Amino acid sequence: MNTVRLTNTSNPYFSQAWEIYLEAFPKNERKTLDAQTKLMSNPLYHYDIIIVDDKLIGFILWWNLDSLRFIDHFATAKSQRNKGYGRLILQKFSSNDVKPVLLEVELPDSNINKRRIKFYERIGFKVNQHHYQLPVYNKSVPPLQLYVMTYPNAISKKEVEEFVKICHPIVYKQ
């Protein structure tokens, strides 16, 4: 399993990764292609794709911030799901640095959302059930209420508020 960081959209794997992105995330959770293209030149932002035997398996889009690593988006190709790749990718990522990892998940109001939370919990992520709202990517859709999950430890409501105060202006600036 190879991780390759893309820094622009001209890499031949980018269009495949973008198709996975569009399929995996609803409109209110994704960036526009233009916004994504601009972000890729930011040194704090990582657009990492995962390759196995010259095949794109998935991606992990994340921010390397001072106090933590924030997973912005993570997905595997539909054809590669339920093969253990997602678990391997996240285990490798989580153990690759001493900084804690933070990610956002939908509230457990559907079976798929509950399964996604359980998936992250099996890897060692903790659910932090503090009020948290995703900044709006697309003004035509309402803001999304989410939970924050963290690895290796849970965090307090105050720490979530600090993340919003310090990191949102960096991560969600468009």
C-alpha positions as CSV (number, residue, x, y, z in Angstrom):
1,M,0.0,0.0,0.0
2,N,1.6,3.3,-1.2
3,T,0.5,6.7,-0.1
4,V,1.1,9.5,-2.7
5,R,0.6,13.2,-2.0
6,L,-1.0,15.1,-4.8
7,T,-0.2,18.8,-4.9
8,N,-2.2,19.6,-8.1
9,T,-4.9,18.3,-10.3
10,S,-2.7,17.3,-13.2
11,N,-1.7,14.0,-11.6
12,P,-3.3,11.2,-13.6
13,Y,-4.9,9.7,-10.5
14,F,-6.6,13.0,-9.5
15,S,-9.7,12.5,-11.8
16,Q,-10.2,9.0,-10.4
17,A,-9.9,10.3,-6.8
18,W,-12.3,13.2,-7.6
19,E,-14.9,10.7,-8.9
20,I,-14.7,8.7,-5.6
21,Y,-15.1,12.0,-3.8
22,L,-18.2,13.0,-5.7
23,E,-19.7,9.6,-5.2
24,A,-18.8,9.3,-1.5
25,F,-19.9,12.7,-0.1
26,P,-23.2,14.6,-0.4
27,K,-23.1,18.1,-1.8
28,N,-23.3,19.8,1.6
29,E,-20.1,18.0,2.7
30,R,-17.8,18.6,-0.3
31,K,-15.8,21.4,-1.8
32,T,-16.1,22.6,-5.3
33,L,-13.4,21.5,-7.8
34,D,-12.1,25.1,-7.8
35,A,-11.8,25.3,-4.0
36,Q,-10.1,21.8,-4.0
37,T,-7.6,22.9,-6.6
38,K,-6.6,26.0,-4.6
39,L,-6.3,24.0,-1.4
40,M,-3.8,21.6,-2.9
41,S,-1.0,24.2,-2.9
42,N,-1.4,24.9,0.8
43,P,1.5,23.2,2.7
44,L,-0.7,22.3,5.7
45,Y,-3.1,20.4,3.4
46,H,-2.5,16.9,2.2
47,Y,-4.4,15.3,-0.6
48,D,-3.1,11.7,-0.2
49,I,-4.2,8.9,-2.4
50,I,-3.7,5.3,-1.6
51,I,-2.4,3.0,-4.4
52,V,-2.2,-0.8,-4.3
53,D,-0.8,-2.6,-7.3
54,D,-1.1,0.5,-9.5
55,K,-4.8,0.8,-8.6
56,L,-6.3,3.7,-6.7
57,I,-7.9,2.3,-3.6
58,G,-9.0,5.6,-1.9
59,F,-7.8,8.8,-0.4
60,I,-7.4,10.6,2.8
61,L,-7.5,14.5,2.7
62,W,-6.2,16.0,5.8
63,W,-4.7,19.0,7.5
64,N,-1.4,18.9,9.5
65,L,-2.1,21.6,12.1
66,D,0.0,22.6,15.1
67,S,-1.8,20.6,17.7
68,L,-3.6,17.9,15.7
69,R,-4.2,16.2,12.4
70,F,-7.7,16.9,11.0
71,I,-9.1,14.4,8.5
72,D,-11.2,16.5,6.2
73,H,-12.4,13.7,3.9
74,F,-11.7,10.0,3.7
75,A,-13.1,7.4,1.3
76,T,-12.3,4.2,-0.5
77,A,-13.4,3.4,-4.0
78,K,-16.8,1.7,-4.1
79,S,-15.2,-1.4,-5.7
80,Q,-12.7,-1.6,-2.8
81,R,-15.0,-1.3,0.1
82,N,-15.4,-4.1,2.7
83,K,-12.0,-5.5,1.9
84,G,-10.2,-4.0,4.9
85,Y,-8.5,-1.2,3.1
86,G,-10.2,1.6,5.1
87,R,-9.2,0.1,8.4
88,L,-5.6,-0.4,7.2
89,I,-5.4,3.2,5.8
90,L,-6.7,4.8,9.1
91,Q,-4.6,2.5,11.3
92,K,-1.5,3.5,9.4
93,F,-2.4,7.1,9.4
94,S,-3.3,7.2,13.1
95,S,-0.1,5.5,14.2
96,N,2.1,7.6,11.9
97,D,2.5,10.6,14.2
98,V,2.1,11.5,17.9
99,K,-0.4,14.3,17.2
100,P,-4.0,13.4,17.9
101,V,-6.4,12.9,15.0
102,L,-9.8,14.6,14.7
103,L,-12.5,13.9,12.1
104,E,-16.2,14.7,11.7
105,V,-19.1,12.2,11.4
106,E,-22.8,12.5,10.7
107,L,-25.1,12.0,13.7
108,P,-26.2,8.4,14.3
109,D,-29.6,9.0,12.8
110,S,-29.4,6.3,10.1
111,N,-28.1,2.8,9.8
112,I,-25.2,3.8,7.5
113,N,-24.2,6.6,9.9
114,K,-24.3,4.2,12.9
115,R,-22.1,1.7,11.0
116,R,-19.6,4.5,10.0
117,I,-19.3,5.5,13.7
118,K,-18.8,1.8,14.8
119,F,-16.1,1.5,12.0
120,Y,-14.2,4.4,13.5
121,E,-14.7,3.1,17.0
122,R,-13.2,-0.3,16.1
123,I,-10.0,1.5,15.0
124,G,-9.9,3.4,18.3
125,F,-11.6,6.7,17.6
126,K,-13.8,8.2,20.4
127,V,-17.1,9.9,19.8
128,N,-17.4,13.4,21.3
129,Q,-21.1,14.1,21.6
130,H,-20.7,17.9,21.9
131,H,-22.7,20.2,19.7
132,Y,-20.8,20.8,16.5
133,Q,-21.8,22.3,13.2
134,L,-20.0,22.0,9.9
135,P,-19.4,25.4,8.2
136,V,-21.4,25.8,5.1
137,Y,-19.6,24.7,1.9
138,N,-22.6,25.4,-0.3
139,K,-24.9,28.3,0.6
140,S,-27.9,26.6,-1.1
141,V,-27.9,23.8,1.6
142,P,-28.5,24.2,5.4
143,P,-25.6,23.7,7.9
144,L,-24.9,20.2,8.9
145,Q,-24.9,19.0,12.6
146,L,-22.1,16.5,13.2
147,Y,-20.1,14.8,15.9
148,V,-16.4,15.1,16.3
149,M,-14.4,11.8,16.7
150,T,-10.9,11.8,18.0
151,Y,-8.0,9.4,18.3
152,P,-6.6,8.2,20.6
153,N,-8.6,10.0,23.3
154,A,-11.9,11.8,23.7
155,I,-11.9,15.6,24.0
156,S,-13.9,18.1,26.1
157,K,-16.5,20.5,24.8
158,K,-13.9,23.3,25.5
159,E,-11.4,21.5,23.2
160,V,-14.0,21.2,20.5
161,E,-14.6,25.0,20.8
162,E,-10.9,25.6,20.6
163,F,-10.7,23.5,17.4
164,V,-13.5,25.6,15.9
165,K,-11.9,28.9,17.0
166,I,-8.3,28.1,15.8
167,C,-8.7,25.6,13.0
168,H,-12.0,26.5,11.2
169,P,-10.6,29.8,9.9
170,I,-7.7,27.7,8.3
171,V,-9.6,24.6,7.2
172,Y,-12.9,26.1,6.0
173,K,-11.5,29.4,4.5
174,Q,-12.8,29.4,0.9
